[in-house]
Amino acid sequence: MKKKSVSLLLLWLLLSVSFISCTDHDVEPQAWLNNLETLLGQGTKSTVEGWIDAGLDDEKTKEAFDKSGDKAALFNSLKTAISIYDQRVYIEDWDHIPGIEKGNYVANGLKSGVSNASWANPDLDLSASDAANFADAKADELSAGTKIYRVTGGNPAGGYWTAQIPASVGDVIGGTAVRPAWNNFSKFYVYEVPAGQTLKVWRGTTAAQQIADGVINPFLPGKAEQIFIPFVVRDATFKTLVKEIPLPW
Amino acid sequence: MVNELSQIDHLFKELIALLSAESQVDPYNVQFLKYVEERRSLVKQTDGNQAKEAIRGINRYSDEFAFSDAHAKKIKDIIDSLYDLVNC
């Protein structure tokens, strides 16, 4: 009987401690969310909780709001972000954005546009604005049967492609230096050069890119090979041959 | 320098007008329009490398959008011209 009483007492103590721990754990982390709700209005807390449930780091989110001078603007940026990677840029959660490189960004893109004498067509030139996205670039003609690939959330028939299938989102964000603000990496496309034809492109190493305006560290390293298809090459026929395929990850 | 700033602003106005028209046709383009409007303010306040990076970003981001046949080439040409002006 005494043993049973002691066991019950110990069980009661254990449950009490667990209950107190649970309530302590619930109250403290919730305070910042409650304060945010008071500041920004009804629904704020549940929205932020939804983001955290979807994978946004709760500590980093709290930290970002704590140090933000304009919490409403931050909330709006997170709300209108196009992907979780884009949200992570706003809260500076660099550890959870694949492909980025720690260190200071140094621009390494080409300083001017490039022409190919043998094409003798200025419409096929690589403009300075596109050349800036290459560390090096050369004119190339893809032969019939060559497949090229594109990850995008928008235009299937844009200019930037790769000859290799990216293995991960990190390859796209880091290797081809695509900011999460620009692309939600939701769709994957392939284009195959038709029989009897070639495709005039620019091919080279992707230049580094800032991950966001004003951010020097970290940065997007580039270094992957990329292909740029001049605007005039991407005609109506080209567009019809761009096919959506399952994402490779 | 003043002439350059004036040209830059004129090009931004032209670009924004075209993107506004494109946004009427396809609301998906609104996000790019907003991006360009924000960078217009940024470029006005800065110069040199920051302005170049901002317009480089406009160009790279534009690749995510499909514009109408009537405006697509013009939009690309304006962005290229903007970059050429800051790429000194």
Interface residues (C-beta under 8 A of the other chain):
Chain A: I82 A107 G109 K111 S112 S127 A128 S129 D130 A132 N133 T152 G153 G154 N155 P156 A157 G158 G159 Y160 V178 R179 A181 W182 N183 Q209 Q210 D213 G214 F231
Chain B: Y28 Q31 L42 N49 Q50 K52 E53 A54 I55 R56 G57 N59 R60 Y61 D63 E64 F65 A66 A72 K73 K76 I79 D80 L82 Y83 D84 N87
